[in-house]
Amino acid sequence: FFSLAGACIIYFIIIAAYSGITTSFCGIWLCLAAIFLLMGCFNHRNSEKKGGMPRKLPVFVYTSFIIALLIFSYTMYLVTSAAAGRPELGADYVVVIGDRIYEDSLSASLKARLDRALLYHEESPRTVFVLSGGQAEGDPVPEALAMYNYLFLKGMPEHNMLIEMDSASTEESIVYSLRVIREANDRRNAVVLPFLRKDMEELRTGIITSDHNLYRSLRYARTADYPSPEGIGTKTDIVMFPHECVREACAIVWDYLTGRL
């Protein structure tokens, strides 16, 4: 228990140094460290026969730990299954989910998503990308605007990009981006010849996000009635991978409990 607590504290320090102390959900590692320290102290007192741990408490703790481990394993199975898919090219619209930005740079995960959008554009130049992300506390500009500037400087034409700057979460990005897609498709249908028009049901859509976030994004998309949604994943930063897995597992469980998934 003491070793696990120490590992959690060390990893929290690594996250704070690598991604910043304001990294979403990073406090979970200090909470886990506190739990492991408490259990370690109880076990130490018991080993010295000083009491401190009721007989039923270890049963409760270890049973809870096993249940939590099983739930985590199942959520990771869902996450890896969604990330294993191979999307087809030629989607009409692809939503790029935003991520953290800094004062003078993009986060590694956001840059990976945008580079994936550039690669997709090279292979499917008619696809329109919806850049989704609002301005979180501490962000110098809205995420979507930073994404637009990055892609424009990399050579993506303006007519291949749409901006959604109101969302503050993955779920909002999916829902608000669908509105942008509907409006864009209505404008397109108003100017093209009748035989080139497409109803929403005929469109193909895609979602670019980190591979650990694909499962939840696709579930949101299906709930929001996206037409033929496909996931396009990017590799998660190796340093942040354990954190993102724990964060995503908690988010999936919470969304199931609250009826979002």
N, C-alpha and C positions, 0 to 999 in steps of 0.2 A: 504493500500500500504506500509506503514512504517512497519507494522508487517510482511508482506511478505518479504520485504527487509531484515529485521532482521533475519527471519528464514533462508533465503538463505545464509547470511553471517555466521550464526552459523553452518549450515550444511557444508559449505565450510571448516570451521575450523575443524569440525569433520573428514571430508575426509582427510584433510592434516595430522591430528594427527594419523589417523587410517591406512591410506594407503600411505601417503607421498605426499608432495607438487607437485611432478612430475606426479601424477596420471592423466592418459589420460582424457582430456576434463573437468577437474575439474574447469577450469576457467569460464565455463558456468554459475556457480552459482554466481560469482561476476558480470557477465554481467546482469543476471536477477535481482540481487540486485540493480544495478545501474539504471535499467529501472524502477523498482518499486519505488526507492527513487525519481527519477525525476517526476514520476506521482504523488507521494504523495505531493511533493512540489507544483506542479501545482494545485492540488486540494485544498491544504491549502491556496494558494493565492486566489483562486476563492471563497473559503468560507469566506474570509475576504474582498471580493470585491476589490481585488487589481489587478485583471486581470491576464494575464499570460497564459491563455489557450484559444485559438481560439475555437469558437463554434463547428466547424467540427472535431476538434482533438479528443474529447472524443468519438464521433461516430466511427472514424477510429480506435482508440485504442481498444475499447470494441469489435468492429466487428472483428478485427485482433485477439484479445484474444480468442474469441469464435471459430473462424476458427482454430486457433492453437490447442485449446482444443479438437475439433472434430477430427483433424488429429492425435493428440496424442492418443486419445481413439481408433481410428481405428487401428493404428499401434500396440497398446497394445493387441487388439483383435487378430491380426495376430500372435503376439508373443505368447500369451497364448494358442492359438489353436495349434500351432506347438509344444509347450511344453507338451500338453495334450496327445500326441500320445504314444502308448505303443509298442516299437520295439520288434521284434522277435529275438531270439538267433540264433547263427550259421552263422553270416556273415563271408565271406572270409577275408575281410580286414575292419578294423575300424580305421578311422583317429581321432587322439586326438589333438584338437586344443590347442596350447600353450597359456600361459598367463604370467603375470608378475612374475619375480623372484627377490629375494633380495640377498644380499651378502652372507648370511648364511642360507637362507630358501626359501621355495616356497610361493607364495601368496595363500590365503585360497581358491580362486576359482580354481587355477591350481591343488592344492592338491586334491580338490573334484573331478576333472575330472580324475586324475590319480587313485584315489581310486575306481572310477566307472569302470575304465579300468581293474583294478585288479579283481573286482567282476565279470565283464563280462568274464574275462579269466578263472576264476574258473568254470563258467557255460558253457563256450565254449572254451576249451583248444586249439583247432586248429586254432582259429582266430589269424590273424597277425595284429598287431597294428602299424600304421604309426604315429610316434611322430613328430609333426610339429610345428616349431617355430624357428625363427632366433635370432640373438643377437641384441637387441635394445640398444640404448644409455644408459649407466649406468648399463647394465646387466653384471655380472661377467663372464658368459659363455652363449652360445646359449641356448635358452629355451629347444630345443629338447634334448640336451645333459644332462641338468639337469633332464628332464623327464625320460630319459633312465636310469640314475643313480638311481633315486628314485625307479623305477619299478624293476630294477635289484636287488637292495638291499631288496626289498620286496618279491623277489622270482620268478619274471617272467623270463622265459628262454630267452636267447639271440635270438634264432631263431624265437621267437614270436614278435620281435620288429624290425622296420625299422625306419630310421631317415631322416628327411627333415629339413635342417637348413638354408634355403635361404629366407624363407617367412618373411614378415614384417607386414602382415595384415591378417584378416580372409579370404578375397578373395584369396590372394596369397597362403595361407595355403591349401585351397581347390584345387586350380589349380596345384600347385607344388606337392601336395601329390598324385594326380592322375597320374602324371608322374612316381612317385616312385612305385605306384601300378602296372602300365603297365609293367615297367621293371622287377619287382619282379615276376609277373605272366608269363612273357616271359621266365624268368630263370627257373621257376617251370615247365613250359610246355616242356622245353628242356630236362628234366631229368626224368619225370614220364612216365608211360606207356600211350599209345595213348588214351585208354578208360578213363583215369583219368584226361586228359587235359581239361582245361576250357578256352573258349574264354572270352574276356572282357564282352561281353553281358550276359554271363551266371553267372557272379559273383554277389555276394551280398555284399554291402558295408554299412558301418555305420559311423556316425560322433558323437563323444563325445565332447560336449561343454556345457557351462552353459545354463540353460533353456531359458534365455532371448535372447541368441544368436543363438538359433536353427533355427528360421525362416530364417534369412539371410543366415546362413550356408547351409541350404537345398536348398534355391533358387540358390545360387552360384553353388552347386553340380549339380543341374539339368541343369543349363546353361552350365556347363563343361562336360555334358554327363556322369555323374557317373552312373554305373549300379546299379539299384535298391537301391538308397540311403535311409537310415533310420536315424532319429535323436534319439540320446540317451542323454537326458538332465540331468544336475546336478543342485541342488538348488543354487540360487544366495545368496551370503552373505547378511544377513539381514541389516547390516549397509550400505552397498553399493547399496542396491536394488533400492532406488529412483534415485540415480545417474546413474546406469546402464540402467534403464528404459528410462530416458531422453536421455542418450547417444545413446541408440539403436534406439529410435524413430527418432532422428536427422540423424543417419546413414542410416536408411531405406528410409527416405524422400530424402536424398541426392543421394542415389543410384538409386532411381526411376527417379529423375530429370536428372541424368547423364547417364541413360540407362544401368546401371549395373544389375538392377533387372527387 
